[in-house]
Amino acid sequence: MDELDIKILQFLQEDGRTPFTQIAKKTGVSESTIRSRYASLIETGVVHTVSIVDPFVLGFQAPAIIGISVEVGNIDNVAQEIIALPEVSYLVMTLGTYDIVAEVFCRDLSHLVDLITNRFHEVAGIRETETLVIGKSYKLSYRWSPRFDDLE
């Protein structure tokens, strides 16, 4: 990746529908160069083109972060079961208080309670969970990208 690739990423993160002609004009290169670079970014897995759905607009009013403690040796098995739950939007293994942290989106509090008590707690290998209900989001960004000097 070079400076041009990063500029392409930044334009597309601002508006994923930005025409390649516009990006080419602003970066001083040809449209075919932008198209080729974009194809390469997709091919190498740097970029994944998706639509982002706002769960709040769709009425999912009970988002939460769930810290999960797992029995020794069961992290991967537990993770595989949890990722199958449609409410889970994000799942990571962590090195800290919890072994796994999940972000979930539920319609309402009763949906969240059901998810935790009837589905999470039924997963073999989970020792304990802590649920942090999200009261307000201050930042939700899909605009992360490296600076050019971070790549050198």
N, C-alpha and C positions, 0 to 999 in steps of 0.2 A: 504494500500500500504506500502511496505517496500523497503529496499535498492535493493533487487533483482528485484522487479517490475520496479523500476526506471532505473536500468541498462538495463533491457529488452527494455523499452521505448527508451532509448538513442541509443541502437544498431539499433532499427528499424527506428528511426528518421534519423539516418545517412544513412541507406539503408534499405528500407522497404522489400527488398527481401532477407535479411540476413537469411540463413538457421538456424533453431532452433538448429541444431547440433553444428554450429559454436558459437552461443550464449551460449550454454551449456558448451562448452569447455572453453570459455573465462570467464565464471562466476563460473566454478567449480561445476556445478550441472548437473543432468541428462537431456537429451532431453525431456523426459516425464514431468519433472518438468517445463521446459520452455513452453512446449505445453499447459500444464494445467494452468499455470499462464497467458499465452497469452489469452487463452479462457476466463478466469475469467476477464481480463482487458476489453475484448470485451463485455462480458455479463453485466458488471457493467457500461458500457458506458464511461469508461476512454479512450478507444481507438476506433477509427473508421478507418477502412482500406479503403483508397480511392486512386485513381490516381490523381496526381496534373498535371493540364494542364497549360502550359506556354502560356498565351494569346498573348504575343509579337511574339513568334515563329509562331503563327497562323495568324499573320497580324493585330492584334487588337492594333493599334498604338495611341489610344486616351483614356488612362485611366484617371479617375478623381475621386476626393472625392467631394461629394455633401453634404453641410450642409443644413438641412431642418428645417424651423420654421413652427410649426403646430398650428392651432387654439386649444384653450384649450379644453381638453376632447377628442381630435381626434387622439392622437398618435397611438393607436392600430389599428384603422381603416385605417389610412394613411399607416402604416407599412404593413398591410395585402395587400394593393393594390400594394405597391412598390415591395414587395418580389416576386410578380408574373412577374415582368419584367426580361427577361432573361439576360439583360446586368448587372444586380445587382449581385455582388459577395459577398457582405458583407453589413449587415444592422444592426445598433445598435441604441438603445435609449440612449441619452446622457444627462448629467446634466450640462448644461452650455449654451453657446450662442445658440446652435442649439438643437432642440428636438430629431432629428434623423440625423444620418450621414450614408451615403451610399457610397460604393466604386463601381464604374462601369467600364466596359471595352467596348469601342466602336471601330469600325474599323478605323474611321477617325474623323476629326473635324465636318464634316457635319452630321455624325451619332450621335455624341454627342449633337450637336445643336438640332437635331430632337428629341432626347430622352428627353432633358430638356424642350424644348418649346412645343412639341406636346404630350408628355406623362406625365412627372412629373407635369407640370403646369395644367394639366387637372384633377389631383387627387383632389377630394373634401377635403377640410381641410388644404391644404398646403397654408400657407400665403406667404412664401418667400423661395427662395433657393439661395445658393452661391456655385458656381462651382469652384473648385480648380483643374486645369488640372495638372496632374503629368508629370513633365518634365524629371525626372530621378529618378529611384529607387536606394537607397543606401543599403537597407536591406529588404529582403522579406524572412522571416524565418518561417518554420513550425516545428522548433526544440525546441520550448519552452517545458520545463518540470520542475517540481518542484525539488528542492534539497530535500534530505531525511530529513534534519533538519527542512525544511519548514512544513513538515507534522506532526511533533511532537507537 
